[in-house]
C-alpha cells in the first residue's frame, strides 16, 4: 500500500482520520487511529464499497504496526 495516496482528513490530540485512495480503481478506504485513555492505539481500516479489498486493509494495518514498533 502506498502511503503517499493518503489524505489527512481529521487530526485531534488523540485521533487521526485518513482517506487512502487506491491506485487503479480510485476506491477510498477510511483509516482511523485513536489513542484511548489507557494509552492503547485503536486502529480501524475499512473499505467504503465492495465486499472484498483483497487484503489491502490488513496489509495497511500490519505496515502501521511495524512502523509503530520501530
C-alpha positions, 0 to 999 in steps of 0.5 A: 500500500502506498502511503503517499495516496493518503489524505489527512482528513481529521487530526485531534490530540488523540485521533487521526482520520485518513482517506487512502485512495487506491491506485487503479480503481480510485476506491477510498478506504477510511483509516482511523487511529485513536489513542484511548485513555489507557494509552492503547492505539485503536486502529480501524481500516475499512473499505467504503464499497465492495465486499472484498479489498483483497487484503489491502486493509490488513496489509495497511494495518500490519505496515502501521504496526511495524512502523509503530514498533520501530 
